[in-house]
Amino acid sequence: MAKTNSYYFTFGTAGAVFRGGYIQINADSVKEAQEKFIKRYGDRAWKDKGILAYALHYTKEEFMKTSMQYGVCHGVIE
């Protein structure tokens, strides 16, 4: 069984669920994190057909190397 990881989805200013900041999603894979994102935000999760409404996603290790970790956290999805 895979270990649960933390993924961080960041947001820009146009067409995203939030303006700026990030959310943390605990999941076994990026695919599972994206599924949880869709489940939480429904139609708002989609910017356009096939394009999710967030800027970038990071593993915890990648995210902690950025200054975005000091931004606004809009929540955690378990």
Secondary structure, 3 states (H helix, E strand, C coil): CCCCEEEEEECCCCCCCCCCCEEEEEECCHHHHHHHHHHHHHHHHEEECCEECCCEEEEHHHHCCCHHHHCCEEEEEC
